[in-house]
């Protein structure tokens, strides 16, 4: 009986193999049509043939583009009753709702960090298991996905591949471009009551308000210097550790901040974007232009 069952199982496998003669050479997945294999190959190559005509975002599958188009047309969107955020699929809304009710059913057994989906937990676990196989060749930082590494590399290269079609301003991250686009569409719904400046997110407004209030909640534990943002504190900490991860590939000078490296690179490229409106003299840094303007105005910055 057992032998017959084995033979039957083998026969079923052969039928499946015959029904799906096209095999992916990378992951050995089988397909019944060559066209299906071609579409599947895009998941390995990163190729995205289907572009949205409204925002230029690209997709691997036409079905993904159709779902995305609902964001522009407003068709069959699922709206969160708590924050009015909209989603193209009901399953996305369900995952999002866990943020409001505090439900995170997938917990890491090592560090107790919680996640709303099993996928996010699996990705997180690679940090503990050492499966972060994608390593940055410049600073040796490791990542669990190749996409995360590619995004990280823009920190070193200064690359900003995403451009605003309205004003041509460039961005590194898609979410930064989306937030910027709200300036043109008028979706900046969070306004500062002091200076009337508008923001696309409440969190941006909160950070901005610290300029008016002088609040600096992030303090250095070594010298007690305070900062308005955690990112500024992290940059500052490198001055204590003497760590300088950002290296100039031309003269090998090293810097604690990526912004300092970008500014330094202008010495090699000769770029001077700050121009005096009076005498048209150009400067690498805005601070140098401000100092130069005193020649024309006679104004002293420090009394």
Secondary structure, DSSP 8 states (H G I E B T S, - for coil): -HHHHHHHHHHHHHHHHHH--EE-TTT--EESSHHHHHHHHHHHH----EE-TTT--EESSHHHHHHHHHHHH-TT-EE-TTT--EESSHHHHHHHHHHHHT---EE-TTT--EESSHHHHHHHHHHHHT---EE-TTT--EESSHHHHHHHHHHHH----EE-TTT--EESSHHHHHHHHHHHHT---EE-TTT--EESSHHHHHHHHHHHH----EE-TTT--EESSHHHHHHHHHHHHT---EE-TTT--EESSHHHHHHHHHHHH----EE-TTT--EESSHHHHHHHHHHHH---S--
